[in-house]
Amino acid sequence: MSTSGGRESLRLLGVLGGMSWTSTEVYYRLLNEGVAERLGGLHSARLLLHSVDFDPIAARQHSGDWAGTADILGEAARGLAAAGAEGVLLATNTMHKIADRVERATGLPLLHIADATAESIRGAGLSRVGLLGTAFTMEDSFLVDRLAVHGVEALVPPAAARAEVHRIIYDELVLDVVREESRATYRAIMADLETAGAQGMVLGCTEIGLLVGAHDTTVPVFDSTRLHAAAAVDWMLGKDR
């Protein structure tokens, strides 16, 4: 594949973002930085971005109307396909609950966040990790089961801690609010997961990296946002995982 001929050298990636805009902003930067680093010069990522209004999606999440969220994202994904996208990236962990429906709506390959995360975990020689995310991600099986397919066991916090992790995401991080007391809460929860046997820590919500990172725990950290973006850069450059 040529890396000097411009547009034809990169696959066109459709990004479903806005869930939340704060993490989509991080994705946009990481995707462009990744391509620029790999190709040099003035290269940047070829992207089509549909950034949804998160409020109606969040309302449907909390009411259990996942079919409604699938309708919204399916329509958006079909628009990306019609505009020429060759693959789709869901810039969110939680909405991977309906990833199969989004993929079916377009007929395009979907770059799954759990696959990228699991590949990095297994590459580090680990098989048991703590998982922080929204309540939907921690309590439903869609992400845990996908990690398990790759031989990765995910440990989640107890109920009260899960509720607090979830609250901080929706009440603070999606609004671009970062509080030291919330960072201390996450650190304590991660320490408890390490005590329970976690060999590493998955930041399984695309906003969590705004709050904590590798310096907040003594075990390796796997930031799903960064790993997902890195896998997407590989895909844009023609490497299929």
N, C-alpha and C positions, 0 to 999 in steps of 0.2 A: 504493500500500500504506500502510495506516495504521501509524503508529509509536507510537500512544498507547493502543491497545486491548488490549495484553497479549499473550496466547499466540498469538492468530491472526495476529499481525503478523510472526511468525518461523517459518520452516520448521524442522522438528525434525530435527536431525542425529544420526546414529548414529556413534559414535566407537569404533573398534577400537584399544584401547590396551594398555599393559603391556609394550611392546616397545621400550624398557624403561619402567618406571614413572617414571624420572627425566625422560624427555622427554615422557611423557604429562602429567606435572604441569605442564610448560611449556605444552603445548598447551591444557590446561584454562584456565590463566591468560590466555593470549593470546586465546582464543576469547571469553572473558567480557569481557576488557578491550576487545576490538574492538567487540563489540556495545554495550557501555556507552558507548564513545566516540562511536559513530555515532548512538545513539538517546537518550542522556542519561538523566536521571532515575535510576530504580532498575532499568533494564533490564539483563538478563543473557542469556547464550546458552541456547537450548533444546537440551539435549543428552541423549542416552542413551549411556552409557559402558559398554562391556564391556571390562574390563581383564583380560587373560589372564595365566596363569602363564607367565613367559617361559622358564623353564628347559627344559621339554620342547620348546618351539619352537626354542630355540637348539640343543639337541641334534640335532634333525631337520635344521636348517640345515647344521650341520657334518658330518652323515652323508650329506647329499645327498637326504634324504627330503622333497622339496618337496611331494609329494602329501600326505604326512602333515600338513605345516603348512597346506595348503589345506583339509584336512578340519577341522582345529581352527578355523581362522578362518572357514571357510564356515558351520560350525554356529553360531558366535558371531554372524556377520552375519545369518543367518536369524532368530536370536533378536531382534536389533535391529529387523529389518523387521517381525516379528510384534508387537513392542511399539509400532509406529507410526512408526519412523524413515522419513523421506522421501528420505534420501540417506545415503551411507556415506563416512567418512573413515578411511583407514588411517594411524594415527599412527606411521609408520615408513617409511623409504625402502626398506630391504631387502625387506620383504614385498610391495612393489609388483611383485616378481618373479611373484607369483601374483594380482595385482590383477584380471586378467580373470576368474579363477575365482571370486574373491570377488564380483565384480559379477554374474556369471551365477547365483551361488547365491541372490541376493536379488532380482534384477530391478530393483534400484534404481540410480540414478546414483552412480558412484564419483568422488569429487573427486581427481584424480590429482596427485600431488606434483610430477611432472616438468612438467606443463602450467603449473602456477602458477610454477614456477621459471623455465622457459623464457620465459614472458611477461615476467617482470621483466628477464631478461637482454636480450631483444630490445628491450624498452622503453628500456633504457640504451644501445642502439645497438651492442651487442657481439655477437659470433658465435663466439668461441673462449674457453673457460673451463677452468680446472683443476677436477678433481673429486676430492674426498676423501669416503670412505665406508667401509663394510665391504668386505672382499675380494669379497663377492658382488656388491655394487653396482659396484665398480670393474672387476671382471674379467668379469662377465656382461654381456649386452647390453641388458637390459630397460630400464635408465634411460638409458644412452647413446643407444640407438636412439630412445627417445621424445623426448629432447632434439633429436636430429638431425631429426626430423619438423618441428620448429619452426625449423630452420636454425641450430642451436647445436651446435658441435663441442666434445666434451669430451676433455680431455687427462688421463690418469691417471699417477700416479707409477710409477717402475720397481718391479720385483718386491719387492726388499728393503724399500723404503719402504712399499709397499702392505701388506706383512706387519706392519710396525710400526704403521701407522695402524690396522689391524684389531685388533691386540693391545691397543692403548690403549683402543679402544672397549669391547671385551668384558672386559678385565681391570680397567679403571678406571672409565670414564665411566658404564657401565650400573649400576655400583655406587655412583654419586655420589661418586667419588674424582677429584679434580682435582689434578694434580701439575705443578709448574713445569717440571720436566725434560721432561715430555710436551708442554707448551706450546712449549718451545724446539724440540722435534723437529718438531712440526707447522709451526712458523714456517719452519724450514729447508726442509721439503718444499714448502711453498707458494712459497718463494723460488725453488726449483728449477723449479717449474711455470711461474712467471712468466718465468724465463729461457728456458724452452722455448717461450714464445709465448702463455701464458695472459693474456687481457685482463681476466679476472675470476676469482673463486674461488667455487666452489659447495661449501657445507658440506652434503654429500649424505648425512649420517647425522643423525638427529634429536637425537643427543647431542652432536655436535661443537661446537655453539654454547655448550655449557657450558665449553668449553676455550679456544676462540679466536673472534675476531670481527674487525671492521673494522680495529681498531688493530694487528692482527698481520700485516698484509700491506699492500703499497703499491697494490694493485689493488682494484677494488670487490668486496665480498663479498656473496654471495647465500645467505642462510641459509634452507635449504629449509623448516625448521620454521616460521619466521615467515611466509614467503611462502605456504605451504600454509594456515596458520591465517587469514591475511588473505583468501585466496580463499574459504575456508569461511565467513567472516563475510559476504562479498559474497553467497554462495549463500544463506545463512540469511535475508538481507534481500531475496532475490528477484532478485538479479542473476546471470544465467547467463553463464559465460564461454565 
